[in-house]
Amino acid sequence: MKILALAGSSSKQSINKKLATYASTLFEADEKDIIDLNDYELPLFSVDIEKELGKPDVARAFLDRIEWADVIVLSVAEHNAGLTAAFKNIYDWASRQKKEVWSHKPMLLLSTSPGRRGGQSAMEAAKISLPHYGGNIKATFSLPSFNENFDVESGKISNKELDDALKAIIRDFDYEQAST
């Protein structure tokens, strides 16, 4: 099994990338790839720029990583109660090459933030948007108060109850891919 983990954030210190990376280690997998949105930068999507650029190789490379995976671990970051511009941008560019960006791959959708809601608004936005573009969300997990519940040095959730909850979700994860 091949796991693709990513965060919906371009922050070099992304707490969502830390959470996605940790969650990916909990899966029994033959191969894992942690990608960084900074490797998929493109101009802000617009139909005018698309006319100039066509179908950028960067967006194709993003789609190729998704197609490579058997399972996607995505942790969405929250900006102003929604998805980040960096995530939305590569998602928009990729959807112009393939509407079903997420290829119906089984997906663990995560979110975290420094606040008590743990990025819930971004998660809700993702739960609405992703299924329209081939997102096959099998399970969700939100980690509240990241700085209090995650040990950056060890790269693990430090709150035993929350850690056990994530481990149970992954233990019971449904690997079945939706029909396309």
C-alpha positions in Angstrom: 0.0 0.0 0.0 1.2 3.5 -0.9 0.3 6.5 1.3 0.4 10.1 0.1 0.3 12.7 2.9 0.0 16.4 2.5 -1.1 19.5 4.2 -3.4 22.2 2.7 -0.8 24.8 3.8 2.3 26.4 2.3 3.8 27.3 5.7 7.3 25.9 6.0 6.4 25.2 9.7 2.9 23.8 8.9 1.3 22.2 11.9 -1.1 20.5 9.5 1.9 18.9 7.7 3.2 17.7 11.0 -0.2 16.1 11.8 -0.5 14.6 8.3 3.1 13.2 8.5 2.4 11.7 12.0 -0.9 10.1 10.8 0.8 8.6 7.8 3.2 6.8 10.1 0.3 5.0 11.7 -0.7 3.2 8.5 1.0 0.0 7.6 2.3 0.9 4.2 5.0 -0.2 1.8 5.7 3.3 0.6 4.9 6.8 1.9 5.3 10.1 0.3 4.9 13.4 2.1 4.5 16.3 -0.4 4.9 20.0 0.2 2.5 22.5 -1.5 5.5 24.8 -2.0 6.7 22.3 -4.7 3.5 23.0 -6.6 3.4 26.7 -6.9 1.5 28.3 -9.7 0.1 31.8 -10.4 -3.3 32.4 -8.9 -5.7 30.5 -11.1 -7.9 32.5 -13.5 -9.2 31.5 -16.9 -7.1 34.4 -18.4 -3.9 33.0 -17.0 -5.0 29.5 -18.0 -5.3 30.7 -21.6 -1.7 31.9 -21.4 -0.2 28.9 -19.6 -2.4 26.0 -20.8 -2.1 22.9 -18.7 0.9 23.4 -16.4 3.3 20.5 -15.8 3.2 21.4 -12.0 -0.5 20.6 -11.8 0.0 17.4 -13.7 2.8 16.4 -11.3 0.4 17.0 -8.4 -2.2 14.8 -10.1 0.5 12.1 -10.7 1.3 12.0 -7.0 -2.4 11.5 -6.2 -2.8 8.8 -8.9 0.3 7.0 -7.5 -1.2 6.7 -4.0 -3.6 4.0 -2.6 -4.6 6.2 0.3 -4.5 10.0 0.8 -3.9 11.6 4.2 -4.8 15.3 3.8 -4.7 17.8 6.7 -6.4 21.0 5.8 -5.2 24.3 7.3 -7.7 27.1 8.0 -7.4 30.7 6.9 -10.3 33.0 7.7 -12.7 30.0 8.3 -11.9 28.4 4.9 -9.3 26.5 2.9 -5.9 28.2 2.3 -5.3 30.0 -1.0 -2.2 27.8 -1.7 -4.2 24.6 -1.4 -7.2 26.0 -3.3 -4.9 27.2 -6.0 -3.2 23.9 -6.8 -6.6 22.2 -6.4 -8.1 24.6 -9.0 -5.3 24.2 -11.5 -5.4 20.4 -11.1 -9.2 20.2 -11.6 -8.8 21.9 -15.0 -6.8 18.9 -16.1 -8.9 16.2 -14.3 -12.2 17.0 -12.7 -11.9 14.2 -10.3 -8.7 15.4 -8.8 -8.7 13.0 -5.9 -9.4 10.0 -8.1 -11.8 8.4 -5.5 -8.8 7.3 -3.4 -9.7 6.5 0.2 -8.9 9.6 2.1 -8.3 10.4 5.8 -9.2 14.1 6.2 -7.5 15.8 9.1 -7.3 19.4 10.4 -5.6 21.2 13.3 -5.1 24.7 14.5 -3.7 26.4 17.6 -7.3 27.1 18.6 -9.8 24.9 20.4 -11.8 24.1 17.2 -8.9 22.5 15.5 -9.5 23.9 12.0 -13.2 22.7 12.0 -14.3 25.4 9.5 -11.6 24.3 7.0 -12.6 20.7 7.5 -16.2 21.5 6.9 -15.3 23.3 3.7 -13.2 20.4 2.5 -16.0 17.9 3.3 -18.3 19.9 1.0 -15.8 20.5 -1.8 -13.7 17.4 -2.1 -16.4 14.8 -2.9 -17.4 16.9 -6.0 -13.9 16.3 -7.3 -13.4 12.7 -6.6 -12.7 13.0 -2.8 -13.5 9.7 -1.1 -13.5 10.8 2.5 -13.5 7.6 4.6 -12.7 9.2 8.0 -12.0 12.5 9.6 -10.1 13.7 12.7 -9.6 17.2 14.1 -6.8 17.9 16.6 -7.7 20.9 18.7 -5.2 23.2 20.4 -2.2 21.9 18.4 0.5 23.5 20.7 -1.0 21.8 23.8 -1.7 18.4 22.2 1.2 17.7 19.8 4.8 17.3 20.7 6.8 18.8 17.9 10.1 17.2 19.0 8.8 13.6 18.9 6.4 14.4 16.0 3.5 12.8 17.8 0.2 13.7 19.4 1.0 14.1 23.1 -2.6 13.9 24.4 -3.2 10.2 25.0 -7.0 10.3 24.5 -6.7 12.2 21.2 -3.8 10.0 20.1 -5.8 6.9 20.9 -8.8 8.3 18.9 -6.6 8.9 15.8 -5.1 5.4 16.1 -8.6 3.8 16.4 -9.7 5.7 13.2 -6.7 4.4 11.3 -7.0 0.9 12.7 -10.6 0.8 11.5 -9.9 2.7 8.2 -11.9 1.6 5.2 -9.5 1.1 2.3 -12.1 0.4 -0.3 -11.9 2.7 -3.2 -15.2 4.2 -4.4 -16.2 3.2 -7.9 -15.5 5.9 -10.5 
